[in-house]
Amino acid sequence: MICTLTARRLQPGAYETFRAAWTPAQGSEDPLSRWTRIYHCRNVSDPDVVISFGLFEGTLEELRQAQAQLGRQSQVDRIEPHVQQVLLDGCYEVIEQLAP
């Protein structure tokens, strides 16, 4: 399993417009169906800091293919105007699950 994770500082008050821009364009197949879970989390003391992460069942190569189908670069381009700073961005192999 692979965890995709990005932490961002949004433009002040931009969560709703960020969230709308984040949503992928819908085609004939749900582009997010390969992810087991996807979360957006807001910092409780600074709501402009948002962590987005998803759990992907598959290999890194399959993830890259799914991201290409999703139009990942287009998604990044759409959300960029709402982002002040990317704090962390990457793909991480899940090596241990501590709770169900």
Stockholm file with secondary structure:
# STOCKHOLM 1.0

chainA/1-100         MICTLTARRLQPGAYETFRAAWTPAQGSEDPLSRWTRIYHCRNVSDPDVVISFGLFEGTLEELRQAQAQLGRQSQVDRIEPHVQQVLLDGCYEVIEQLAP
#=GR chainA/1-100 SS CEEEEEEEEESTTCHHHHHHHHSCCCCSSCTTTTEEEEEEEECSSCTTEEEEEEEECSCHHHHHHHHHHHTHHHHHHHHGGGEEEEEEEEEEECCCCCCC
#=GC SS_cons         CEEEEEEEEESTTCHHHHHHHHSCCCCSSCTTTTEEEEEEEECSSCTTEEEEEEEECSCHHHHHHHHHHHTHHHHHHHHGGGEEEEEEEEEEECCCCCCC
//
